[in-house]
């Protein structure tokens, strides 16, 4: 079964809760194509401003969820969990706070990204590791 192409996936962000200075967002991937496809691994995720420029470092991989091959029938979904450390956790000089307008998401194994509306204060300093993401799992 072929990998799910970005063009055949609908990506959205939903509330995933919060804990200890980190907000969590569920990244949903739904197969909008007409054939079953597969998705495997970690998405690439970064914050971008209203002009599309990346803010800070891309998400690191959170190994708390096992990587498995997910088969997506048409209309079926999968998800990953994105952790976003609050910009206020960092000294302003180490964060360089900046307004993010969207998430740029590369589905696992794909070179084409989608953007998802997502307003948050990001850290523009490249050394501030603000984002982490789990592997995509079924459901």
C-alpha positions as a Markdown table, in Angstrom:
| # | Residue | x | y | z |
|---|---|---|---|---|
| 1 | Unk | 0.0 | 0.0 | 0.0 |
| 2 | Unk | 1.4 | 3.4 | -1.0 |
| 3 | Unk | 2.2 | 6.1 | 1.5 |
| 4 | Unk | -0.4 | 8.8 | 2.0 |
| 5 | Unk | 0.5 | 11.8 | -0.1 |
| 6 | Unk | 0.1 | 15.2 | 1.4 |
| 7 | Unk | -2.4 | 16.1 | -1.3 |
| 8 | Unk | -4.7 | 13.3 | 0.0 |
| 9 | Unk | -4.5 | 14.2 | 3.6 |
| 10 | Unk | -6.6 | 16.7 | 5.6 |
| 11 | Unk | -4.6 | 17.9 | 8.5 |
| 12 | Unk | -6.2 | 19.8 | 11.5 |
| 13 | Unk | -5.3 | 20.7 | 15.0 |
| 14 | Unk | -7.4 | 20.2 | 18.1 |
| 15 | Unk | -7.1 | 20.6 | 21.8 |
| 16 | Unk | -5.0 | 18.1 | 23.7 |
| 17 | Unk | -4.9 | 19.5 | 27.2 |
| 18 | Unk | -2.0 | 21.0 | 29.2 |
| 19 | Unk | 0.4 | 20.0 | 31.9 |
| 20 | Unk | 3.4 | 21.6 | 33.7 |
| 21 | Unk | 3.9 | 24.6 | 31.4 |
| 22 | Unk | 3.2 | 22.7 | 28.2 |
| 23 | Unk | 0.1 | 22.8 | 26.0 |
| 24 | Unk | -0.7 | 19.8 | 24.0 |
| 25 | Unk | -2.4 | 19.8 | 20.6 |
| 26 | Unk | -3.7 | 16.8 | 18.7 |
| 27 | Unk | -2.7 | 16.8 | 15.0 |
| 28 | Unk | -5.3 | 14.9 | 13.1 |
| 29 | Unk | -4.5 | 13.3 | 9.7 |
| 30 | Unk | -7.6 | 12.1 | 7.6 |
| 31 | Unk | -7.4 | 10.3 | 4.4 |
| 32 | Unk | -9.4 | 12.4 | 1.9 |
| 33 | Unk | -8.2 | 10.2 | -1.0 |
| 34 | Unk | -10.2 | 7.4 | -2.7 |
| 35 | Unk | -7.8 | 4.6 | -1.9 |
| 36 | Unk | -6.2 | 3.1 | 1.2 |
| 37 | Unk | -2.8 | 4.5 | 2.0 |
| 38 | Unk | -0.2 | 4.2 | 4.8 |
| 39 | Unk | 1.4 | 6.7 | 7.2 |
| 40 | Unk | 4.5 | 5.9 | 9.3 |
| 41 | Unk | 6.7 | 7.9 | 11.6 |
| 42 | Unk | 6.9 | 11.4 | 12.8 |
| 43 | Unk | 5.4 | 14.5 | 11.2 |
| 44 | Unk | 7.7 | 17.5 | 10.7 |
| 45 | Unk | 6.2 | 20.5 | 12.6 |
| 46 | Unk | 7.2 | 24.1 | 13.0 |
| 47 | Unk | 5.5 | 27.4 | 13.9 |
| 48 | Unk | 5.3 | 30.1 | 11.2 |
| 49 | Unk | 4.2 | 33.7 | 11.3 |
| 50 | Unk | 1.5 | 35.4 | 9.2 |
| 51 | Unk | 4.0 | 35.7 | 6.2 |
| 52 | Unk | 5.0 | 32.0 | 6.4 |
| 53 | Unk | 8.4 | 32.5 | 7.9 |
| 54 | Unk | 9.4 | 29.8 | 10.4 |
| 55 | Unk | 9.6 | 30.9 | 14.1 |
| 56 | Unk | 12.3 | 29.1 | 16.1 |
| 57 | Unk | 13.3 | 25.4 | 15.8 |
| 58 | Unk | 11.2 | 22.6 | 14.3 |
| 59 | Unk | 9.7 | 20.1 | 16.7 |
| 60 | Unk | 11.9 | 17.4 | 18.2 |
| 61 | Unk | 10.8 | 13.8 | 18.2 |
| 62 | Unk | 9.1 | 12.6 | 21.4 |
| 63 | Unk | 9.7 | 8.8 | 21.6 |
| 64 | Unk | 6.9 | 8.2 | 24.1 |
| 65 | Unk | 4.7 | 6.6 | 21.4 |
| 66 | Unk | 5.9 | 3.6 | 19.5 |
| 67 | Unk | 6.3 | 4.0 | 15.7 |
| 68 | Unk | 3.8 | 1.8 | 13.8 |
| 69 | Unk | 2.6 | 1.5 | 10.3 |
| 70 | Unk | -0.9 | 2.9 | 10.1 |
| 71 | Unk | -3.3 | 2.0 | 7.2 |
| 72 | Unk | -5.8 | 4.6 | 6.4 |
| 73 | Unk | -8.9 | 3.7 | 4.5 |
| 74 | Unk | -10.7 | 6.5 | 2.7 |
| 75 | Unk | -12.2 | 8.8 | 5.4 |
| 76 | Unk | -10.1 | 7.1 | 8.2 |
| 77 | Unk | -7.9 | 9.1 | 10.5 |
| 78 | Unk | -4.7 | 9.0 | 12.6 |
| 79 | Unk | -3.1 | 11.5 | 14.9 |
| 80 | Unk | 0.1 | 12.7 | 16.6 |
| 81 | Unk | 0.4 | 14.7 | 19.8 |
| 82 | Unk | 2.3 | 18.0 | 19.6 |
| 83 | Unk | 3.7 | 19.5 | 22.8 |
| 84 | Unk | 4.2 | 23.3 | 22.9 |
| 85 | Unk | 6.2 | 24.7 | 25.9 |
| 86 | Unk | 4.8 | 28.0 | 26.9 |
| 87 | Unk | 7.0 | 30.8 | 25.7 |
| 88 | Unk | 6.8 | 32.3 | 29.3 |
| 89 | Unk | 8.9 | 29.3 | 30.5 |
| 90 | Unk | 11.9 | 30.9 | 28.9 |
| 91 | Unk | 13.7 | 34.1 | 29.8 |
| 92 | Unk | 12.7 | 36.7 | 27.1 |
| 93 | Unk | 16.3 | 36.9 | 25.9 |
| 94 | Unk | 16.5 | 33.1 | 25.4 |
| 95 | Unk | 13.1 | 33.0 | 23.7 |
| 96 | Unk | 12.7 | 36.1 | 21.7 |
| 97 | Unk | 8.9 | 35.9 | 21.8 |
| 98 | Unk | 7.1 | 36.2 | 18.4 |
| 99 | Unk | 3.5 | 35.7 | 17.3 |
| 100 | Unk | 2.9 | 32.5 | 15.4 |
| 101 | Unk | -0.2 | 32.3 | 13.1 |
| 102 | Unk | 0.0 | 28.7 | 11.8 |
| 103 | Unk | 1.6 | 25.4 | 12.1 |
| 104 | Unk | 3.6 | 24.0 | 9.1 |
| 105 | Unk | 3.1 | 20.3 | 9.1 |
| 106 | Unk | 4.9 | 17.8 | 6.9 |
| 107 | Unk | 3.1 | 14.4 | 7.1 |
| 108 | Unk | 5.6 | 11.6 | 7.7 |
| 109 | Unk | 7.7 | 10.8 | 4.7 |
| 110 | Unk | 6.4 | 13.7 | 2.6 |
| 111 | Unk | 8.2 | 16.7 | 1.2 |
| 112 | Unk | 5.1 | 18.9 | 0.8 |
| 113 | Unk | 3.7 | 20.6 | 3.9 |
| 114 | Unk | 0.3 | 22.0 | 4.8 |
| 115 | Unk | -0.4 | 24.9 | 7.1 |
| 116 | Unk | -2.9 | 24.8 | 9.8 |
| 117 | Unk | -4.3 | 28.0 | 11.6 |
| 118 | Unk | -2.8 | 28.1 | 15.1 |
| 119 | Unk | -2.2 | 31.3 | 17.0 |
| 120 | Unk | 0.4 | 31.1 | 19.9 |
| 121 | Unk | 3.4 | 32.9 | 21.1 |
| 122 | Unk | 6.5 | 31.2 | 19.8 |
| 123 | Unk | 10.2 | 31.5 | 20.6 |
| 124 | Unk | 12.2 | 32.9 | 17.7 |
| 125 | Unk | 15.5 | 32.0 | 19.3 |
| 126 | Unk | 16.8 | 28.9 | 17.5 |
| 127 | Unk | 18.1 | 27.4 | 20.8 |
| 128 | Unk | 14.7 | 27.4 | 22.5 |
| 129 | Unk | 13.4 | 23.9 | 21.9 |
| 130 | Unk | 9.7 | 24.7 | 22.3 |
| 131 | Unk | 8.0 | 22.0 | 20.2 |
| 132 | Unk | 8.0 | 18.2 | 20.5 |
| 133 | Unk | 5.9 | 15.7 | 18.5 |
| 134 | Unk | 5.0 | 12.0 | 18.8 |
| 135 | Unk | 4.8 | 9.4 | 16.0 |
| 136 | Unk | 1.5 | 9.2 | 14.2 |
| 137 | Unk | -0.8 | 6.4 | 15.5 |
| 138 | Unk | -4.2 | 5.1 | 14.4 |
| 139 | Unk | -7.4 | 6.8 | 15.5 |
